[in-house]
């Protein structure tokens, strides 16, 4: 093998390694974003359920007082 061929092969390997690291980093960032989104959705659902539960426990007298 000539030295020029070795250099090209080494460069090709470095490029593939860099591309692999970039893909790994992108996958890690996407997984983190998905986890944050899931937590945000869960938090929103919990707040909505708590609000709905709070509103459903009010008496009809409270509802009439709020309307007037």
C-alpha positions, 0 to 999 in steps of 0.5 A: 500500500502506498503512503497516499492510500494510507492517508486517504483511508485514515482520513476517511476513518476520521470522517466516519468517526466524526459522523458517528459522534455527531449522530450519537450527540443528536440522538442524545439531545433528541432523547433529552428533549423527548423526556422534557416534553413528556414531563411537561405534558404530565405536569400539564395534565396533573394541573388540569386534573387538579383544577377540574377536581377543585371545580367539581367539588364546589357547591351549587351555592358557590357557583351561584355566588360567582355568577352574581 
